[in-house]
């Protein structure tokens, strides 16, 4: 499995101090017998564990 994590900031302006975030994790397998592509996102990533939360959930699929 290969993957990439990230965080996106949702701001109304560059001075916005109450920004929200989206945590995301994209992953795929290279096993030709069981190819998978998973794209996941969690709102308020800074509060809800961000991509670490998603990685734990996705590990259960493999």
PDB file of N, CA, C and O in Angstrom:
ATOM      1  N   UNK A   1       0.860  -1.174   0.000  1.00  0.00           N
ATOM      2  CA  UNK A   1       0.000   0.000   0.000  1.00  0.00           C
ATOM      3  C   UNK A   1       0.899   1.227   0.000  1.00  0.00           C
ATOM      4  O   UNK A   1       1.909   1.271   0.702  1.00  0.00           O
ATOM      5  N   UNK A   2       0.527   2.205  -0.781  1.00  0.00           N
ATOM      6  CA  UNK A   2       1.210   3.486  -0.836  1.00  0.00           C
ATOM      7  C   UNK A   2       0.192   4.564  -0.542  1.00  0.00           C
ATOM      8  O   UNK A   2      -0.977   4.420  -0.899  1.00  0.00           O
ATOM      9  N   UNK A   3       0.609   5.643   0.104  1.00  0.00           N
ATOM     10  CA  UNK A   3      -0.362   6.672   0.453  1.00  0.00           C
ATOM     11  C   UNK A   3       0.251   8.041   0.642  1.00  0.00           C
ATOM     12  O   UNK A   3       1.471   8.202   0.670  1.00  0.00           O
ATOM     13  N   UNK A   4      -0.623   9.021   0.770  1.00  0.00           N
ATOM     14  CA  UNK A   4      -0.224  10.408   0.981  1.00  0.00           C
ATOM     15  C   UNK A   4      -1.228  11.076   1.896  1.00  0.00           C
ATOM     16  O   UNK A   4      -2.436  10.968   1.687  1.00  0.00           O
ATOM     17  N   UNK A   5      -0.731  11.768   2.912  1.00  0.00           N
ATOM     18  CA  UNK A   5      -1.584  12.512   3.824  1.00  0.00           C
ATOM     19  C   UNK A   5      -1.521  13.995   3.490  1.00  0.00           C
ATOM     20  O   UNK A   5      -0.639  14.445   2.759  1.00  0.00           O
ATOM     21  N   UNK A   6      -2.455  14.733   4.029  1.00  0.00           N
ATOM     22  CA  UNK A   6      -2.424  16.174   3.838  1.00  0.00           C
ATOM     23  C   UNK A   6      -3.466  16.885   4.673  1.00  0.00           C
ATOM     24  O   UNK A   6      -4.353  16.268   5.262  1.00  0.00           O
ATOM     25  N   UNK A   7      -3.333  18.197   4.707  1.00  0.00           N
ATOM     26  CA  UNK A   7      -4.272  19.052   5.422  1.00  0.00           C
ATOM     27  C   UNK A   7      -4.573  20.252   4.539  1.00  0.00           C
ATOM     28  O   UNK A   7      -3.670  20.853   3.957  1.00  0.00           O
ATOM     29  N   UNK A   8      -5.833  20.589   4.447  1.00  0.00           N
ATOM     30  CA  UNK A   8      -6.254  21.788   3.722  1.00  0.00           C
ATOM     31  C   UNK A   8      -6.879  22.758   4.709  1.00  0.00           C
ATOM     32  O   UNK A   8      -7.741  22.378   5.502  1.00  0.00           O
ATOM     33  N   UNK A   9      -6.447  24.008   4.659  1.00  0.00           N
ATOM     34  CA  UNK A   9      -7.027  25.039   5.521  1.00  0.00           C
ATOM     35  C   UNK A   9      -8.176  25.720   4.785  1.00  0.00           C
ATOM     36  O   UNK A   9      -8.058  26.066   3.610  1.00  0.00           O
ATOM     37  N   UNK A  10      -9.276  25.904   5.486  1.00  0.00           N
ATOM     38  CA  UNK A  10     -10.445  26.583   4.923  1.00  0.00           C
ATOM     39  C   UNK A  10     -10.539  27.954   5.570  1.00  0.00           C
ATOM     40  O   UNK A  10     -10.950  28.071   6.724  1.00  0.00           O
ATOM     41  N   UNK A  11     -10.165  28.983   4.840  1.00  0.00           N
ATOM     42  CA  UNK A  11     -10.143  30.337   5.380  1.00  0.00           C
ATOM     43  C   UNK A  11     -10.999  31.256   4.520  1.00  0.00           C
ATOM     44  O   UNK A  11     -11.115  31.069   3.309  1.00  0.00           O
ATOM     45  N   UNK A  12     -11.586  32.239   5.159  1.00  0.00           N
ATOM     46  CA  UNK A  12     -12.315  33.270   4.435  1.00  0.00           C
ATOM     47  C   UNK A  12     -11.341  34.317   3.871  1.00  0.00           C
ATOM     48  O   UNK A  12     -11.603  34.935   2.839  1.00  0.00           O
ATOM     49  N   UNK A  13     -10.213  34.499   4.573  1.00  0.00           N
ATOM     50  CA  UNK A  13      -9.164  35.422   4.143  1.00  0.00           C
ATOM     51  C   UNK A  13      -7.860  34.966   4.780  1.00  0.00           C
ATOM     52  O   UNK A  13      -7.868  34.077   5.632  1.00  0.00           O
ATOM     53  N   UNK A  14      -6.742  35.558   4.383  1.00  0.00           N
ATOM     54  CA  UNK A  14      -5.462  35.142   4.967  1.00  0.00           C
ATOM     55  C   UNK A  14      -5.339  35.547   6.434  1.00  0.00           C
ATOM     56  O   UNK A  14      -4.499  35.010   7.157  1.00  0.00           O
ATOM     57  N   UNK A  15      -6.170  36.488   6.877  1.00  0.00           N
ATOM     58  CA  UNK A  15      -6.157  36.927   8.271  1.00  0.00           C
ATOM     59  C   UNK A  15      -7.124  36.136   9.155  1.00  0.00           C
ATOM     60  O   UNK A  15      -7.205  36.390  10.356  1.00  0.00           O
ATOM     61  N   UNK A  16      -7.842  35.199   8.587  1.00  0.00           N
ATOM     62  CA  UNK A  16      -8.825  34.397   9.319  1.00  0.00           C
ATOM     63  C   UNK A  16      -8.123  33.535  10.371  1.00  0.00           C
ATOM     64  O   UNK A  16      -7.363  32.634  10.017  1.00  0.00           O
ATOM     65  N   UNK A  17      -8.363  33.797  11.637  1.00  0.00           N
ATOM     66  CA  UNK A  17      -7.743  33.041  12.729  1.00  0.00           C
ATOM     67  C   UNK A  17      -8.592  31.856  13.174  1.00  0.00           C
ATOM     68  O   UNK A  17      -8.085  30.969  13.860  1.00  0.00           O
ATOM     69  N   UNK A  18      -9.862  31.817  12.805  1.00  0.00           N
ATOM     70  CA  UNK A  18     -10.754  30.726  13.208  1.00  0.00           C
ATOM     71  C   UNK A  18     -10.950  29.745  12.061  1.00  0.00           C
ATOM     72  O   UNK A  18     -12.066  29.300  11.794  1.00  0.00           O
ATOM     73  N   UNK A  19      -9.875  29.421  11.400  1.00  0.00           N
ATOM     74  CA  UNK A  19      -9.952  28.553  10.220  1.00  0.00           C
ATOM     75  C   UNK A  19     -10.298  27.119  10.610  1.00  0.00           C
ATOM     76  O   UNK A  19      -9.971  26.652  11.701  1.00  0.00           O
ATOM     77  N   UNK A  20     -10.943  26.464   9.718  1.00  0.00           N
ATOM     78  CA  UNK A  20     -11.216  25.032   9.863  1.00  0.00           C
ATOM     79  C   UNK A  20     -10.254  24.302   8.941  1.00  0.00           C
ATOM     80  O   UNK A  20      -9.672  24.903   8.038  1.00  0.00           O
ATOM     81  N   UNK A  21     -10.089  23.019   9.167  1.00  0.00           N
ATOM     82  CA  UNK A  21      -9.201  22.238   8.322  1.00  0.00           C
ATOM     83  C   UNK A  21      -9.892  20.960   7.859  1.00  0.00           C
ATOM     84  O   UNK A  21     -10.836  20.478   8.484  1.00  0.00           O
ATOM     85  N   UNK A  22      -9.403  20.438   6.765  1.00  0.00           N
ATOM     86  CA  UNK A  22      -9.787  19.122   6.275  1.00  0.00           C
ATOM     87  C   UNK A  22      -8.537  18.256   6.303  1.00  0.00           C
ATOM     88  O   UNK A  22      -7.504  18.624   5.743  1.00  0.00           O
ATOM     89  N   UNK A  23      -8.634  17.116   6.950  1.00  0.00           N
ATOM     90  CA  UNK A  23      -7.549  16.149   6.909  1.00  0.00           C
ATOM     91  C   UNK A  23      -7.875  15.140   5.828  1.00  0.00           C
ATOM     92  O   UNK A  23      -9.026  14.722   5.701  1.00  0.00           O
ATOM     93  N   UNK A  24      -6.883  14.740   5.045  1.00  0.00           N
ATOM     94  CA  UNK A  24      -7.166  13.769   3.994  1.00  0.00           C
ATOM     95  C   UNK A  24      -6.061  12.722   3.908  1.00  0.00           C
ATOM     96  O   UNK A  24      -4.918  12.952   4.305  1.00  0.00           O
ATOM     97  N   UNK A  25      -6.444  11.571   3.377  1.00  0.00           N
ATOM     98  CA  UNK A  25      -5.501  10.488   3.148  1.00  0.00           C
ATOM     99  C   UNK A  25      -5.940   9.753   1.897  1.00  0.00           C
ATOM    100  O   UNK A  25      -7.083   9.307   1.792  1.00  0.00           O
ATOM    101  N   UNK A  26      -5.024   9.630   0.951  1.00  0.00           N
ATOM    102  CA  UNK A  26      -5.263   8.895  -0.291  1.00  0.00           C
ATOM    103  C   UNK A  26      -4.294   7.724  -0.312  1.00  0.00           C
ATOM    104  O   UNK A  26      -3.118   7.886   0.015  1.00  0.00           O
ATOM    105  N   UNK A  27      -4.772   6.555  -0.692  1.00  0.00           N
ATOM    106  CA  UNK A  27      -3.872   5.408  -0.767  1.00  0.00           C
ATOM    107  C   UNK A  27      -4.300   4.475  -1.894  1.00  0.00           C
ATOM    108  O   UNK A  27      -5.438   4.508  -2.362  1.00  0.00           O
ATOM    109  N   UNK A  28      -3.347   3.640  -2.314  1.00  0.00           N
ATOM    110  CA  UNK A  28      -3.621   2.666  -3.370  1.00  0.00           C
ATOM    111  C   UNK A  28      -2.702   1.471  -3.191  1.00  0.00           C
ATOM    112  O   UNK A  28      -1.657   1.561  -2.545  1.00  0.00           O
ATOM    113  N   UNK A  29      -3.105   0.360  -3.769  1.00  0.00           N
ATOM    114  CA  UNK A  29      -2.272  -0.840  -3.766  1.00  0.00           C
ATOM    115  C   UNK A  29      -1.705  -1.041  -5.158  1.00  0.00           C
ATOM    116  O   UNK A  29      -2.247  -0.547  -6.146  1.00  0.00           O
ATOM    117  N   UNK A  30      -0.626  -1.762  -5.216  1.00  0.00           N
ATOM    118  CA  UNK A  30      -0.036  -2.101  -6.510  1.00  0.00           C
ATOM    119  C   UNK A  30      -0.163  -3.600  -6.790  1.00  0.00           C
ATOM    120  O   UNK A  30       0.394  -4.104  -7.765  1.00  0.00           O
ATOM    121  N   UNK A  31      -0.886  -4.297  -5.941  1.00  0.00           N
ATOM    122  CA  UNK A  31      -1.126  -5.731  -6.108  1.00  0.00           C
ATOM    123  C   UNK A  31      -2.128  -5.917  -7.247  1.00  0.00           C
ATOM    124  O   UNK A  31      -3.277  -5.488  -7.143  1.00  0.00           O
ATOM    125  N   UNK A  32      -1.698  -6.549  -8.321  1.00  0.00           N
ATOM    126  CA  UNK A  32      -2.586  -6.700  -9.482  1.00  0.00           C
ATOM    127  C   UNK A  32      -3.756  -7.635  -9.217  1.00  0.00           C
ATOM    128  O   UNK A  32      -4.734  -7.610  -9.963  1.00  0.00           O
ATOM    129  N   UNK A  33      -3.684  -8.466  -8.169  1.00  0.00           N
ATOM    130  CA  UNK A  33      -4.793  -9.363  -7.839  1.00  0.00           C
ATOM    131  C   UNK A  33      -5.899  -8.663  -7.064  1.00  0.00           C
ATOM    132  O   UNK A  33      -7.048  -9.103  -7.079  1.00  0.00           O
ATOM    133  N   UNK A  34      -5.557  -7.584  -6.394  1.00  0.00           N
ATOM    134  CA  UNK A  34      -6.544  -6.878  -5.572  1.00  0.00           C
ATOM    135  C   UNK A  34      -6.256  -5.372  -5.611  1.00  0.00           C
ATOM    136  O   UNK A  34      -5.870  -4.790  -4.597  1.00  0.00           O
ATOM    137  N   UNK A  35      -6.442  -4.740  -6.777  1.00  0.00           N
ATOM    138  CA  UNK A  35      -6.155  -3.302  -6.853  1.00  0.00           C
ATOM    139  C   UNK A  35      -7.196  -2.488  -6.079  1.00  0.00           C
ATOM    140  O   UNK A  35      -8.395  -2.760  -6.148  1.00  0.00           O
ATOM    141  N   UNK A  36      -6.717  -1.494  -5.350  1.00  0.00           N
ATOM    142  CA  UNK A  36      -7.613  -0.624  -4.581  1.00  0.00           C
ATOM    143  C   UNK A  36      -7.123   0.808  -4.667  1.00  0.00           C
ATOM    144  O   UNK A  36      -5.922   1.071  -4.737  1.00  0.00           O
ATOM    145  N   UNK A  37      -8.072   1.722  -4.659  1.00  0.00           N
ATOM    146  CA  UNK A  37      -7.796   3.144  -4.544  1.00  0.00           C
ATOM    147  C   UNK A  37      -8.790   3.687  -3.531  1.00  0.00           C
ATOM    148  O   UNK A  37      -9.999   3.517  -3.689  1.00  0.00           O
ATOM    149  N   UNK A  38      -8.286   4.337  -2.497  1.00  0.00           N
ATOM    150  CA  UNK A  38      -9.154   4.890  -1.455  1.00  0.00           C
ATOM    151  C   UNK A  38      -8.798   6.357  -1.271  1.00  0.00           C
ATOM    152  O   UNK A  38      -7.632   6.704  -1.088  1.00  0.00           O
ATOM    153  N   UNK A  39      -9.797   7.201  -1.321  1.00  0.00           N
ATOM    154  CA  UNK A  39      -9.634   8.628  -1.082  1.00  0.00           C
ATOM    155  C   UNK A  39     -10.552   8.984   0.080  1.00  0.00           C
ATOM    156  O   UNK A  39     -11.754   8.723   0.029  1.00  0.00           O
ATOM    157  N   UNK A  40      -9.986   9.583   1.130  1.00  0.00           N
ATOM    158  CA  UNK A  40     -10.780   9.848   2.329  1.00  0.00           C
ATOM    159  C   UNK A  40     -10.492  11.249   2.858  1.00  0.00           C
ATOM    160  O   UNK A  40      -9.418  11.808   2.634  1.00  0.00           O
ATOM    161  N   UNK A  41     -11.470  11.799   3.560  1.00  0.00           N
ATOM    162  CA  UNK A  41     -11.347  13.143   4.098  1.00  0.00           C
ATOM    163  C   UNK A  41     -12.135  13.232   5.397  1.00  0.00           C
ATOM    164  O   UNK A  41     -13.181  12.598   5.538  1.00  0.00           O
ATOM    165  N   UNK A  42     -11.632  14.026   6.354  1.00  0.00           N
ATOM    166  CA  UNK A  42     -12.329  14.254   7.611  1.00  0.00           C
ATOM    167  C   UNK A  42     -12.397  15.763   7.853  1.00  0.00           C
ATOM    168  O   UNK A  42     -11.395  16.469   7.741  1.00  0.00           O
ATOM    169  N   UNK A  43     -13.594  16.239   8.187  1.00  0.00           N
ATOM    170  CA  UNK A  43     -13.780  17.655   8.494  1.00  0.00           C
ATOM    171  C   UNK A  43     -13.202  17.974   9.861  1.00  0.00           C
ATOM    172  O   UNK A  43     -13.072  17.095  10.712  1.00  0.00           O
ATOM    173  N   UNK A  44     -12.859  19.225  10.063  1.00  0.00           N
ATOM    174  CA  UNK A  44     -12.269  19.685  11.329  1.00  0.00           C
ATOM    175  C   UNK A  44     -11.107  18.791  11.736  1.00  0.00           C
ATOM    176  O   UNK A  44     -11.026  18.321  12.871  1.00  0.00           O
ATOM    177  N   UNK A  45     -10.216  18.569  10.788  1.00  0.00           N
ATOM    178  CA  UNK A  45      -9.085  17.684  11.019  1.00  0.00           C
ATOM    179  C   UNK A  45      -8.234  18.069  12.206  1.00  0.00           C
ATOM    180  O   UNK A  45      -7.667  17.198  12.866  1.00  0.00           O
ATOM    181  N   UNK A  46      -8.130  19.362  12.495  1.00  0.00           N
ATOM    182  CA  UNK A  46      -7.325  19.797  13.629  1.00  0.00           C
ATOM    183  C   UNK A  46      -7.941  19.374  14.961  1.00  0.00           C
ATOM    184  O   UNK A  46      -7.234  19.308  15.966  1.00  0.00           O
ATOM    185  N   UNK A  47      -9.239  19.086  14.990  1.00  0.00           N
ATOM    186  CA  UNK A  47      -9.927  18.645  16.211  1.00  0.00           C
ATOM    187  C   UNK A  47     -10.105  17.127  16.214  1.00  0.00           C
ATOM    188  O   UNK A  47      -9.981  16.492  17.261  1.00  0.00           O
ATOM    189  N   UNK A  48     -10.389  16.553  15.068  1.00  0.00           N
ATOM    190  CA  UNK A  48     -10.765  15.134  14.974  1.00  0.00           C
ATOM    191  C   UNK A  48      -9.625  14.183  14.638  1.00  0.00           C
ATOM    192  O   UNK A  48      -9.882  13.057  14.214  1.00  0.00           O
ATOM    193  N   UNK A  49      -8.395  14.592  14.811  1.00  0.00           N
ATOM    194  CA  UNK A  49      -7.279  13.675  14.590  1.00  0.00           C
ATOM    195  C   UNK A  49      -6.725  13.687  13.188  1.00  0.00           C
ATOM    196  O   UNK A  49      -5.730  13.015  12.920  1.00  0.00           O
ATOM    197  N   UNK A  50      -7.329  14.422  12.291  1.00  0.00           N
ATOM    198  CA  UNK A  50      -6.811  14.577  10.931  1.00  0.00           C
ATOM    199  C   UNK A  50      -6.553  13.275  10.219  1.00  0.00           C
ATOM    200  O   UNK A  50      -7.318  12.319  10.347  1.00  0.00           O
ATOM    201  N   UNK A  51      -5.464  13.241   9.464  1.00  0.00           N
ATOM    202  CA  UNK A  51      -5.176  12.065   8.656  1.00  0.00           C
ATOM    203  C   UNK A  51      -4.840  10.851   9.513  1.00  0.00           C
ATOM    204  O   UNK A  51      -5.020   9.722   9.056  1.00  0.00           O
ATOM    205  N   UNK A  52      -4.354  11.043  10.748  1.00  0.00           N
ATOM    206  CA  UNK A  52      -4.088   9.888  11.622  1.00  0.00           C
ATOM    207  C   UNK A  52      -5.379   9.109  11.878  1.00  0.00           C
ATOM    208  O   UNK A  52      -5.366   7.878  11.905  1.00  0.00           O
ATOM    209  N   UNK A  53      -6.470   9.807  12.063  1.00  0.00           N
ATOM    210  CA  UNK A  53      -7.776   9.167  12.247  1.00  0.00           C
ATOM    211  C   UNK A  53      -8.140   8.350  11.007  1.00  0.00           C
ATOM    212  O   UNK A  53      -8.593   7.211  11.117  1.00  0.00           O
ATOM    213  N   UNK A  54      -7.941   8.934   9.836  1.00  0.00           N
ATOM    214  CA  UNK A  54      -8.291   8.248   8.594  1.00  0.00           C
ATOM    215  C   UNK A  54      -7.428   7.021   8.361  1.00  0.00           C
ATOM    216  O   UNK A  54      -7.932   5.980   7.939  1.00  0.00           O
ATOM    217  N   UNK A  55      -6.141   7.130   8.629  1.00  0.00           N
ATOM    218  CA  UNK A  55      -5.232   5.999   8.416  1.00  0.00           C
ATOM    219  C   UNK A  55      -5.669   4.803   9.249  1.00  0.00           C
ATOM    220  O   UNK A  55      -5.678   3.675   8.756  1.00  0.00           O
ATOM    221  N   UNK A  56      -6.031   5.037  10.508  1.00  0.00           N
ATOM    222  CA  UNK A  56      -6.486   3.928  11.360  1.00  0.00           C
ATOM    223  C   UNK A  56      -7.748   3.276  10.802  1.00  0.00           C
ATOM    224  O   UNK A  56      -7.878   2.053  10.844  1.00  0.00           O
ATOM    225  N   UNK A  57      -8.673   4.069  10.283  1.00  0.00           N
ATOM    226  CA  UNK A  57      -9.905   3.513   9.709  1.00  0.00           C
ATOM    227  C   UNK A  57      -9.606   2.702   8.452  1.00  0.00           C
ATOM    228  O   UNK A  57     -10.160   1.619   8.260  1.00  0.00           O
ATOM    229  N   UNK A  58      -8.735   3.222   7.602  1.00  0.00           N
ATOM    230  CA  UNK A  58      -8.440   2.563   6.327  1.00  0.00           C
ATOM    231  C   UNK A  58      -7.650   1.275   6.533  1.00  0.00           C
ATOM    232  O   UNK A  58      -7.818   0.326   5.768  1.00  0.00           O
ATOM    233  N   UNK A  59      -6.803   1.222   7.536  1.00  0.00           N
ATOM    234  CA  UNK A  59      -6.034  -0.006   7.807  1.00  0.00           C
ATOM    235  C   UNK A  59      -6.959  -1.199   8.013  1.00  0.00           C
ATOM    236  O   UNK A  59      -6.582  -2.330   7.705  1.00  0.00           O
ATOM    237  N   UNK A  60      -8.160  -0.965   8.528  1.00  0.00           N
ATOM    238  CA  UNK A  60      -9.083  -2.073   8.748  1.00  0.00           C
ATOM    239  C   UNK A  60      -9.582  -2.664   7.421  1.00  0.00           C
ATOM    240  O   UNK A  60     -10.048  -3.803   7.397  1.00  0.00           O
ATOM    241  N   UNK A  61      -9.491  -1.912   6.326  1.00  0.00           N
ATOM    242  CA  UNK A  61      -9.934  -2.410   5.025  1.00  0.00           C
ATOM    243  C   UNK A  61      -8.912  -3.362   4.399  1.00  0.00           C
ATOM    244  O   UNK A  61      -9.257  -4.195   3.562  1.00  0.00           O
ATOM    245  N   UNK A  62      -7.676  -3.228   4.810  1.00  0.00           N
ATOM    246  CA  UNK A  62      -6.627  -4.070   4.250  1.00  0.00           C
ATOM    247  C   UNK A  62      -6.397  -5.230   5.164  1.00  0.00           C
ATOM    248  O   UNK A  62      -5.548  -6.076   4.886  1.00  0.00           O
TER     249      UNK A  62
END
